[in-house]
Amino acid sequence: MKHIYTKNIGIGRLFIPFLAFMLFSAPLQAQTAGRLEEMLKKPALHWEDAAIFALGASGQAALSDSGEAFDYARSREWLPQKARMGDPARLDGLALLLMGAFDLKGGIFYSIAKNPHYAYRELVYKEVIQGRTDPDMLVSGEEFLFILSRVLSLVEDIEGEARRRAAHEALAAEISKQLAGITDISVEVIAEGVTIRFYDIQFNADSSVLAEPGKAKLREVTEALKTRYIRGKRILVSGHTALAGVETERQRISVERAQAAASYLVELGFRRENQITVRGFGADRPLADNNTPEGMARNRRVEITILDD
């Protein structure tokens, strides 16, 4: 089998300080600086070497003996069936080890088979491994540490996203509690933050001027939202239309109505002007079927999104 030369993955000696920082800021209690230096010099990594670093970095087991690490990984079927201590490790088998040690989720084929082939494909999909790299190739210590650092970055992103989602869910629950009893609104977590949807913000006929009932609804909501949970956070006010008329007109009216709502929020003292972003989406983000009057009414809406800090 061929070896993965450094140039194929695109790393070099300039990355070594970065690798050391990434790995030793992770839970690698069992490792020493000397072991890291030794690993970096290995032209072909053995399974037991990979196991002890993967287990330490993932926090699965703080083992000081590479043989114990190999046995631990093998008992959990994180190594290829034919893997033996002292044998050089292949890239697809290392992918299986990393997917298992870090409990990374994969697609349906990986979930069913959990073999080196599908583990390799998952890490290619997650952009940890370059897609044109031969899965049968052997891996040096330096290359493995680089791949491991990519996995650590991936895990950090996944955990950060989970924390953000949990924070959004908690905020959405608090806002829903504050707005209990107010009709024709909903609260939902979206990618940008937490959105409050107004389905009946009324405007004067054929205009973007807020009617008094629309102003009353905004006053009611902003009064209920005088809470420390969202104080000072930036907001996005967006306008949406049903699929009627021409696109340019839909875009114009959605922007103007969002701006009208945003201006009233400033007038109410809910936010300063520089804390509000205004966008119009026309009919590009429907929530319901535009072929029914009920659906069109639901799609004509204004949204206030509490953005991430």
C-alpha positions in Angstrom: 0.0 0.0 0.0 1.1 3.5 -0.7 1.8 6.1 1.9 0.1 9.4 2.3 2.9 11.9 1.7 2.6 15.2 3.6 2.0 17.1 0.4 -1.2 15.2 -0.3 -2.9 16.5 2.8 -1.3 19.8 2.6 0.4 20.1 6.0 3.9 20.9 6.8 6.2 21.7 9.7 4.5 25.1 10.1 1.4 23.3 11.4 3.2 21.5 14.2 2.9 24.3 16.8 -0.8 24.6 15.9 -1.3 20.8 16.3 0.4 20.8 19.7 -1.9 23.7 20.9 -5.0 22.0 19.6 -4.2 18.6 21.1 -2.9 19.7 24.5 -5.7 22.1 25.0 -8.0 19.0 24.6 -8.3 16.3 27.3 -5.0 14.5 26.6 -4.0 14.0 30.2 -2.2 10.7 29.5 0.1 12.2 26.8 3.4 14.0 27.2 5.3 16.4 25.1 7.8 13.7 24.4 5.2 11.3 23.2 3.8 14.0 20.9 7.2 14.6 19.4 7.7 10.9 18.9 4.4 10.6 17.2 5.2 13.5 14.8 8.3 11.6 13.6 6.5 8.3 12.8 6.5 7.7 9.0 3.7 5.1 9.4 1.4 5.1 12.3 0.5 1.8 14.1 -3.0 1.0 15.3 -2.0 1.2 19.0 -0.5 4.7 18.6 -3.6 6.0 16.9 -5.8 4.4 19.6 -4.1 6.0 22.6 -4.2 9.5 21.0 -7.8 9.2 19.8 -9.0 7.9 23.2 -7.1 10.6 25.1 -8.3 13.4 22.8 -11.9 12.3 23.0 -11.9 11.8 26.7 -13.1 8.2 26.3 -10.2 6.7 28.3 -7.1 8.2 29.9 -4.8 5.3 29.3 -1.0 5.4 29.5 -0.3 2.1 27.8 -0.8 1.9 24.0 -1.7 -1.8 24.3 -4.5 -1.1 26.7 -5.7 1.6 24.4 -5.7 -0.8 21.4 -7.7 -3.4 23.4 -10.2 -0.8 24.6 -10.8 0.5 21.0 -11.0 -3.0 19.6 -13.5 -4.1 22.3 -15.8 -1.3 21.2 -15.4 -2.2 17.5 -13.8 1.1 16.7 -11.0 -0.7 14.8 -11.1 -2.8 11.6 -11.6 -6.5 12.2 -8.2 -7.4 10.8 -6.3 -4.7 12.8 -3.4 -6.0 14.8 -0.9 -4.3 17.2 2.2 -3.4 15.3 0.5 -3.2 12.0 0.5 0.1 10.1 -2.9 1.9 10.1 -4.9 2.7 7.0 -6.8 5.9 6.5 -10.3 4.3 6.3 -9.6 2.4 9.6 -8.5 5.5 11.3 -11.7 7.2 10.2 -13.6 4.4 11.9 -11.6 4.9 15.1 -12.2 8.6 15.1 -15.9 8.3 14.4 -16.3 5.8 17.3 -14.0 7.5 19.8 -15.7 10.9 19.3 -19.2 9.4 18.9 -19.7 11.3 15.6 -23.1 10.7 14.0 -23.3 9.6 10.4 -25.8 8.8 7.6 -27.9 5.7 7.4 -25.3 3.5 5.8 -22.7 4.3 8.5 -25.3 3.9 11.2 -26.1 0.4 10.0 -22.7 -0.9 8.9 -20.2 1.2 11.0 -17.3 -0.1 8.9 -14.1 1.7 7.7 -15.6 2.3 4.2 -18.6 4.3 5.5 -16.6 6.0 8.3 -14.1 7.3 5.6 -17.0 8.6 3.6 -18.5 10.4 6.6 -15.2 12.2 7.4 -14.9 13.1 3.7 -18.5 14.5 3.8 -17.7 16.4 7.0 -14.5 17.8 5.3 -12.2 16.3 7.8 -10.5 14.2 5.1 -10.0 15.4 1.5 -12.3 13.5 -0.8 -9.5 12.5 -3.3 -7.3 10.9 -0.6 -6.9 7.1 -1.1 -8.7 5.4 1.8 -6.2 2.5 1.6 -3.1 4.7 2.2 -1.0 4.5 5.3 -0.8 7.6 7.5 2.2 9.2 9.2 2.0 10.5 12.8 2.1 14.1 11.6 -0.8 13.5 9.3 -2.9 11.7 11.9 -2.4 14.5 14.4 -3.5 17.0 11.7 -6.6 14.9 11.0 -7.2 14.6 14.7 -7.0 18.4 15.1 -9.7 18.7 12.4 -11.9 16.3 14.3 -11.5 18.3 17.5 -12.5 21.5 15.6 -15.5 19.7 14.2 -16.6 18.5 17.7 -16.1 22.0 19.0 -18.4 23.3 16.3 -21.0 20.6 17.0 -21.0 21.3 20.7 -21.1 25.0 20.2 -24.2 24.6 17.9 -25.9 22.4 20.5 -25.3 25.0 23.2 -26.7 27.8 20.9 -29.7 25.7 20.1 -30.4 25.0 23.8 -30.1 28.7 24.6 -32.5 29.5 21.8 -35.0 26.9 23.0 -34.8 28.3 26.5 -35.3 31.8 25.2 -38.2 30.7 23.0 -39.9 29.1 26.0 -39.4 32.2 28.1 -40.8 34.5 25.4 -43.8 32.1 24.8 -44.5 32.4 28.6 -44.3 36.2 28.5 -46.7 36.3 25.4 -49.2 33.8 26.7 -52.7 35.1 26.0 -51.8 37.3 23.0 -53.5 35.9 19.9 -52.4 35.4 16.4 -48.7 35.2 17.1 -46.2 32.3 17.4 -42.7 31.8 18.7 -40.2 29.6 16.9 -36.5 28.9 16.9 -34.8 29.5 13.6 -31.2 29.6 12.4 -30.8 33.3 13.1 -32.3 33.2 16.6 -35.8 33.2 18.1 -38.6 34.6 15.9 -42.0 36.1 16.9 -44.4 35.9 14.0 -47.3 38.4 13.8 -50.1 37.1 11.5 -52.5 40.0 11.9 -50.4 43.2 11.9 -52.8 45.5 10.1 -51.9 48.2 7.7 -54.0 50.9 6.0 -55.5 49.7 2.8 -53.0 49.4 -0.1 -50.3 51.1 2.0 -47.4 50.4 4.4 -48.8 52.6 7.1 -49.5 50.8 10.3 -53.2 50.8 11.2 -54.2 51.4 14.8 -54.9 47.7 15.5 -51.4 46.9 14.2 -49.9 49.4 16.5 -51.9 48.1 19.4 -50.6 44.6 18.8 -47.0 45.8 18.8 -47.6 47.8 22.0 -49.0 44.7 23.6 -46.1 42.5 22.6 -43.4 44.9 23.5 -45.0 45.6 26.9 -45.0 41.8 27.6 -41.3 41.5 26.5 -39.9 44.0 29.0 -37.7 41.2 30.3 -34.0 40.8 31.1 -33.8 37.8 28.8 -33.8 39.9 25.6 -32.7 43.3 26.9 -30.1 44.9 24.6 -30.2 42.1 22.0 -30.3 43.2 18.4 -33.4 42.3 16.4 -34.3 41.6 12.8 -37.7 42.9 11.6 -38.8 41.2 8.4 -41.8 41.6 6.1 -43.5 38.8 4.1 -46.2 38.8 1.5 -48.5 36.3 -0.1 -47.9 35.2 -3.7 -49.9 37.8 -5.4 -49.0 40.5 -7.9 -45.6 41.0 -9.4 -42.3 40.2 -7.7 -41.0 43.7 -7.6 -44.1 45.0 -5.9 -44.1 42.2 -3.4 -40.5 42.9 -2.5 -41.2 46.6 -2.1 -44.3 46.2 0.1 -42.5 43.6 2.3 -39.6 46.0 2.9 -41.8 49.0 3.6 -44.1 47.2 6.0 -41.1 45.8 7.9 -39.7 49.3 8.1 -43.0 50.7 9.3 -43.0 48.1 12.1 -39.4 48.7 13.0 -39.9 52.5 13.2 -42.8 52.0 15.6 -40.7 49.8 17.8 -38.1 52.6 17.9 -41.0 55.1 18.8 -42.1 52.8 21.6 -38.5 52.7 22.9 -38.3 48.9 22.4 -35.0 49.3 20.5 -32.7 52.0 19.2 -32.6 52.4 15.5 -29.0 51.0 15.3 -30.2 47.9 17.1 -32.6 46.9 14.3 -32.0 45.3 10.9 -34.9 45.5 8.4 -35.4 43.0 5.6 -38.2 42.2 3.1 -38.6 38.7 1.7 -41.6 39.2 -0.5 -43.2 35.8 -1.0 -40.0 33.9 -0.9 -40.6 32.3 2.6 -44.2 31.1 2.6 -45.6 29.2 5.7 -48.8 28.0 4.0 -50.4 27.3 0.7 -50.8 30.4 -1.4 -53.7 28.8 -3.3 -56.1 29.4 -0.4 -57.3 32.6 1.2 -56.4 31.2 4.6 -52.9 30.3 3.4 -52.4 33.7 1.8 -53.5 35.5 5.0 -50.9 33.4 7.0 -48.1 34.3 4.6 -48.8 38.0 5.0 -46.9 38.6 8.2 -44.3 40.6 10.0 -41.6 38.8 12.1 -39.4 40.0 14.9 -36.3 37.9 15.3 -34.2 38.1 18.5 -30.7 37.7 17.1 -27.6 36.0 18.7 -25.3 38.4 20.5 
